[in-house]
Amino acid sequence: MTNEQVIQQFQDYVISNYTRYPVCLERGEESTVWDIDGNRYLDFFPGWGCGLIGHCPPKVVEAVQKQIAELIHVPNTWYMKLQGQLAEALSKRTNFNGRCFFCNSGTEANEAAIKLARLWGKSQSTTSSSSSNSTNSNRYKIITMLNSFHGRTMGALSATGQPKYHRGVEPLLPGFQYAPFGDAEAIEKLIDKETVAVMLEPIQGEGGINLPPQGYIEIVREICDRHHLLMICDEVQTGMGRTGKWYSHQHWSVQPDIVTLAKALAGGVAAGGLIAKPEIAEKLKPGTHAATFGGNPIACSAALATIETIEEEGLLKRATEIGEHFHQRLLKMKEKSPIIQEIRILGAMIGVQLIADGAPIVQEAMKHGLLINCTHQTVLRLLPSLRIKSSDIDQGCDILEKILPKYQ
Ligand SMILES: Cc1ncc(COP(=O)(O)O)c(C=O)c1O
């Protein structure tokens, strides 16, 4: 089949709820992908953030191939070795001794976190804490951030602080209030006796790679402690080493109560999950929550192989080096490209704030064989593989350097 034939088939049979580029990707290796017509692209945005260790990482491929021939699915009515091993591996990489729940995507991970927070809130009526709202058993409100992105199912969508995603599907799930990201006072003003949690991406991804102001994450933790609220970190995009730490909140030495993960968790295989402190996790009792495919053997084998690859190849350190390499190249580009307003980077999470629409740049980069992303209309977003070669970074940056000065 050709690109054109595949596109025609989509037009006839697939619901067009995505804006797609007119290219059908067929094969990938590390930071390179090929389309069905044989065209080659360097990929600075592999798998929409899921390709943390590149396309078809060898250990993940091997682990999945082995597992799929052994046992494809184990329902959660049985124990399964790999799920336990993955939970231990994820927990040990936090600074708290967490317990895990597994699902299949970021939105599901956040749904689970929302339910867990509410279950925990309802169970708190008998606590003896002096905090004013700790004795209220009807605590369900969650404060999230403007510009956040937590997913597309109704709970996670309601948590998402962007009205454009709400339009047409209201009413939303009640109980979400939004504070500007970076404004701790605004959070405090929204707290009342029904508030149960604060939920945030430590670095906003879809919202434009927005880094928190200095001290903000620590203050959010302190506010949560003072008001007896849970701090939920959505690490769906920032987790698994993307920023140079296993979980991005570790840059600020705080301990969240719940961490949600997905995207890169299983090296590109669909997987999601949460890690919660034990005294909170225990509120998810049998019957309260479930996911048929959650923690399945294929996803768990892929996730364990992902962790092994990150560790064996020293990719946390490499994430920081990648960020520095991009930073140097982008700073040079900024001198010659008036369209660049600001560069925001933590590890291999890279945002280039433009003063104009970034979509035409994404299109032109693609014509030159480079795949990048634009989010929030004016932010070029790069989430390269942690296994990307320095020569590939330079090759892609050469393309951007050529293109960007043409845009104002
Ligand atoms: C921070 C964050 N949370 C949640 C999600 C939703 O994840 P999924 O698309 O796997 O449901 C995303 C997706 O981009 C995300 O970036």
The ligand as a Tripos MOL2 file, in Angstrom:
@<TRIPOS>MOLECULE
LIG
   16    16     1     0     0
SMALL
NO_CHARGES

@<TRIPOS>ATOM
      1 C1          0.4730   15.0570   31.7910 C.3       1 LIG1
      2 C2         -0.4910   14.1690   31.0630 C.ar      1 LIG1
      3 N1         -1.4410   13.5260   31.7510 N.ar      1 LIG1
      4 C3         -2.3170   12.7190   31.1410 C.ar      1 LIG1
      5 C4         -2.2800   12.5170   29.7910 C.ar      1 LIG1
      6 C5         -3.2710   11.5960   29.1340 C.3       1 LIG1
      7 O1         -2.6160   10.4310   28.7430 O.3       1 LIG1
      8 P1         -3.3160    9.3980   27.7330 P.3       1 LIG1
      9 O2         -3.3940   10.0610   26.4070 O.co2     1 LIG1
     10 O3         -2.4040    8.2070   27.7580 O.co2     1 LIG1
     11 O4         -4.6550    9.0900   28.2880 O.co2     1 LIG1
     12 C6         -1.3120   13.1740   29.0300 C.ar      1 LIG1
     13 C7         -1.2730   13.0040   27.5720 C.2       1 LIG1
     14 O5         -0.6710   13.7420   26.8260 O.2       1 LIG1
     15 C8         -0.3880   14.0200   29.6800 C.ar      1 LIG1
     16 O6          0.5530   14.6790   29.0060 O.3       1 LIG1
@<TRIPOS>BOND
     1     1     2 1
     2     2     3 ar
     3     2    15 ar
     4     3     4 ar
     5     4     5 ar
     6     5     6 1
     7     5    12 ar
     8     6     7 1
     9     7     8 1
    10     8     9 2
    11     8    10 1
    12     8    11 1
    13    12    13 1
    14    12    15 ar
    15    13    14 2
    16    15    16 1
@<TRIPOS>SUBSTRUCTURE
     1 LIG1         1 GROUP 0 **** ****
